[in-house]
Amino acid sequence: DAKTTQPPSMDCAEGRAANLPCNHSTISGNEYVYWYRQIHSQGPQYIIHGLKNNETNEMASLIITEDRKSSTLILPHATLRDTAVYYCIVIGNNNDMRFGAGTRLTVKP
Amino acid sequence: DSGVTQTPKHLITATGQRVTLRCSPRSGDLSVYWYQQSLDQGLQFLIQYYNGEERAKGNILERFSAQQFPDLHSELNLSSLELGDSALYFCASSADGATNEKLFFGSGTQLSVL
């Protein structure tokens, strides 16, 4: 499975959009990009995933570049409860989901 | 609530002991995953089962073993415990462990080895 690179930490003002980048330059054509988050010591929570097209759900939007080498998770109106570690993961032919270090997002009032 | 149940929530034991962590997947899910999260290692994938069979193996120590039972619940057995085994252990489940499936995580078991 492709490796991902994320910034270790980011800050965002409450009510503003949080844009979390992820690089996955070695991604293969059949590999999906998944995003999870972990609030404090709770179990990770699924946010969104995509293959080629941009995706949106009630939690977030996922923008994948045309060459698929990077993506951005967008939380449109961040709240204090969105403070968490966000993991970008690339998954291939199995569901062997290996997490990296993630990005620690801090939403500030 | 993810629908994945892990017991116990907290476990305190001594070095050299053996413990068993239990996981009940979401109703209908056939695949179970185990992860270990320690402060210095992040979330480490240990092992995956699908319908009772081992499907993928990660960084699982030989002192650790797991199984998935016919009713699909899973147990993670940790033996000859060391101080460094202190960590949060998460279980996750998915429908059939195939590609493009989201995982649903339990709330974890906090293991403290003293």
Chai-1 contact restraints between the chains, C-beta under 6 A:
chainA,res_idxA,chainB,res_idxB,connection_type,confidence,min_distance_angstrom,max_distance_angstrom,comment,restraint_id
A,Y32,B,N100,contact,1.0,0.0,6.0,A-B,restraint_1
A,G43,B,F90,contact,1.0,0.0,6.0,A-B,restraint_2
A,G43,B,F105,contact,1.0,0.0,6.0,A-B,restraint_3
A,G43,B,G106,contact,1.0,0.0,6.0,A-B,restraint_4
A,G43,B,S107,contact,1.0,0.0,6.0,A-B,restraint_5
A,G43,B,G108,contact,1.0,0.0,6.0,A-B,restraint_6
A,P44,B,F105,contact,1.0,0.0,6.0,A-B,restraint_7
A,Y46,B,K102,contact,1.0,0.0,6.0,A-B,restraint_8
A,N93,B,T99,contact,1.0,0.0,6.0,A-B,restraint_9
A,N94,B,A56,contact,1.0,0.0,6.0,A-B,restraint_10
A,N95,B,S94,contact,1.0,0.0,6.0,A-B,restraint_11
A,N95,B,G97,contact,1.0,0.0,6.0,A-B,restraint_12
A,N95,B,E101,contact,1.0,0.0,6.0,A-B,restraint_13
A,D96,B,A56,contact,1.0,0.0,6.0,A-B,restraint_14
A,M97,B,L103,contact,1.0,0.0,6.0,A-B,restraint_15
A,R98,B,F45,contact,1.0,0.0,6.0,A-B,restraint_16
A,F99,B,L43,contact,1.0,0.0,6.0,A-B,restraint_17
A,A101,B,G42,contact,1.0,0.0,6.0,A-B,restraint_18
